[in-house]
């Protein structure tokens, strides 16, 4: 299958050009870069990037989630054959070898999501170790699914999951967490494979806002937990009431389960995986071919 590297970029450094040049030189991957409203100071970098990649541009910064969906929308509209998408960060934290490695897994299992798993030893910045440990624990408690590296940006999936990816809500970093929550809820398999752990200059290039972006991520998990708890309470109350009136375990269980499942679906759709504002339409001001 054709492999397409999707790279969202906001205020990138020269390291992005090194990555693009390496991909173009050593692989037959296509590359889609999304300039997420970077300043004019980055014009030279993006102009150079056009030699290696299709460059899509946002007029203003819209967030990593929207940048990913802009790229996915372009891929969905312009590739008709079977393909694999691998998302990579623009700061050089992901190697080409690791990207190809997780894509090979998708070739054999096109219905799953593959995550690049980093290990967080003492050489990893403290805020990254702490943030990943907390998110890992809360995600496990909320979903019952164990994912070691919930914040990895190296992810691969096939064309079979494209429409689902485009439908997932979230404009900024919460989009990647919503992806994991959505997959856990739908029972779609996720696999992790060990990749090289690279942090450049103590991860100074990261645009992750510790307070704002963490709040967005954890609010999604909390809403996910809340909907599950409410559904359980409704299921229990309905079962109890129906049993008191009918005396039938099977009938009471069926009625309670049907109503609670519909309630859970409604709450998740309207409140958990929905933004306060409608998803923005994919608006590109320029597309540059390599």
N, C-alpha and C positions, 0 to 999 in steps of 0.2 A: 504493500500500500504506500501511496505517496505520503511523505512526512512533511508537515508544515510547522515551523517554529513560530510561535506567537509571542511577541515581546512588547509589553506595555512599558512606556518610558516617560518619566517626568524629570526634567532637569538632569539628563544623563551626563556621565563623564566619558572620557576617551575610551574607557574600558568597554563600553558598548560596541564601539567600532571594532575593537579587537575581537570581541565575540562574533560579530557579524562576519568579519573577514574570515575567521576560522571556520565558521559554518559553511560559508560559500566555497572555501578552498578544499575542505576535507570531506564534505558530504554532498548529497544531491537534494538536500532539503530546500524547500521554498521557505522564504522568510517574510513575515508580516510584522512590521513595527508600527505601534500606535503612539504618536506624539500627543501626550495628554496635556496639551495647553502649556508647554514649556515656554520659558522666556526667550526673547530674541537672542540672548547670549548663547543659546544652544543651536542657532540656525546653522552654523558651520558643521556641527556634528550631524544634524539631520540631513543636510545637503550631501554629506559624504555617505551617509547611510543609504541614500537612494541608489548608490552604485551596487548595493548588495541586496536590497529588500524593497518590497512594496511598503511605502510609508503613508499611513493614514494620519490625519491630523484633527484634533479638537481645537476649536477656537480658544476655549478656556479650560482650565483644569477641572475635570469631572470625577476623578477618582479611579483607582485601579480596577474596580469592578466594571465600571462603564467602559474603560479602555479595553478590557478583555472582551466585553460583549460587542464592542465596535469591531474588533478584530474577528471575532467569531461570526458576526453577521456578514462581514466581507467574505470570509471563507465559505460560509454556507451559500452565498449567492454566486460565487465564482468557481467553485470546484464541484463538478458533477460526478467524478469517479470516487472510489473508495479511498479514504485518507485517514491519517492519524494527526491529531493536533497535540503538540507538546508546548506548554507554556513555560517560559523562562524569564527570569528577572534580568533587567538591563545592566545591573551593577557588577556582573562577572562572578556571581556567587554559584553559578551552575556551570558545570563542564559539558562540553559537547559529548564526551564519552558517556556521561551519565544520562544525558537526554536520549541518546541512541539506545542505551541499555533498557530504559523503561519503555521505549517505543517497541522494542522487540517483544515485550510481554503482551502488548496490545495486539500485535500481529497474530498471536495464538489465542488471545481471549479478548475479542473486540467489544464485549459487553460490559467490561469493568472499567473502573477508574484506577489508575496507577499513580501512586504518590512517591516522590523521592524523599527518603527518610534520612535526615541528618542526625548525628549523635551530638549531644550537648555536654561536652566535657568541660574541664576547668579553663580550657583555652578559649571558650566561647564567651562573649560579653555577658555579664551578670544579668542585665535586663532581658536578654534573649533567653537565657536559661530559665529564669524565673517565669517569664511570660509564657513560654512553651509548656513548662511544667503545670502551671495553673490551668491553662486552656485545655491541656490533655486530660487533667483530672475532671474538670467541670464537664467536658464533652462526654467522657466515659460515664459519669453519673447521669447525664441527661439522656443519653441514647443507648447505653449498654454496649456500645461499640468501641473497641480499643484502637485508637489511632495515636501513634507515638509523636509524629510531627504534624500537628494540625495546621501549622502556619507555613508549610513549605509552598514555595511558588513553582516548583518543578512538578508538573502534573501532566499526564498523558491520557488521552481518550480517543476513541474512534468516531467516525461520522455517525455511528448509530446513536450516540448520546448528544449529538449537536443540538437538536431542538430542545432537549431537556436543559442543557447548559444555557441556552438563550432565554429560557423561561424563568430561571432562578433569579430572585430579586436581590437587590443590593448594588449600590453604586461605588462603594469604596472598599476598604479591606474586608468588610463584613461579607462581601460576595463569596469569598473563598470559604468562610465558615458556613454560610448558608448552603453552599455546595455540599459540604460534608453532612450537615443536618438533613438536607433533602435526600441524599443518597441513603442515609441511615433509615430515614422514615419509609422510603420506598423499598428497602431491602436490596438495593443494588450493591454488588460486591465492590470492595475497595481493597487494594493490595499495596503494601509498602515495600520498597526495595532500597537497600542502603546506598547512599550516594556520598560523595566527598563533602565534608563540612568546611565551607570557606567563608570567613568573615574578613573583609578588607577594611583596614584602618578602624577596627572596633565597630564596624557596621555604620560608620558615619554617613555613608551615602543614602542610608534608608530614609524614606520620607514618612515612615510610620509614626504617627503621633501617639505616644504612649497613653495619654489620657483619653483623647477623643476617640481614637480608633479602637482602643481596648473597650471603651464604653459601648461602642457600636457592636462589637463582636459579642461581648457578654450579654448585652440586652437581647440579642437573638437567641442565645442559649437559654436565658431565663424565660423568654416568651415560649420557647419550645417546651420547656419543662412545665410551665404553667398550663399550657393547653393539654398536656398529657395527664396532669393531675386532675384538672377539671373534668376531663373525659372519664377518668376512672371513677370520680365521685358520682357523676351522672349515671354511669353504668350501674354502680352499686345501688343507688337510690331507686332507679327504675326497676331493677331486678327485684328489690325488696317489695316495692309497691305492687308490682305485677304478681308476685308470688302470693302476697296476702289476699289478693282478689281472685286469682285463678287456681292457686295450689299446684300449678304445673311448672316444674323446673325447666323443661325444654322450652316451653312457650315464653316464660319470663326471661330466660337467658337470651332467646332470639330477639325479642322486642328491645331489651336493654342494649344488646350489642349493636343492633342496627342503628338505633337512635344515637348512641354514643359515638359510633364510627362516623356518622354523618356530621355530628357536632364537631368532632375532632378535625374532620376535613374542612369544614366551614371556617373554624377558628384559625387553622393553619393558613388557609388561603387568604383570609381577610386581614389577619392581624400578625401572624408570625412571619410569613414570607412575603409581606407586602410593605412597601414604603409609605411614608406619610404623603408623599407626592407620587404621581404616576410616573412610571418609568419613562425616561426621556427617549425620544426616537433617535435612531442612529443618524447623527448629522455629521457628515464629513465635509470639510471645506476643500480638501485636496487629496488626491491619490496619485502617488508617484510610482511608476514602474522602474525596476532596476535596469 
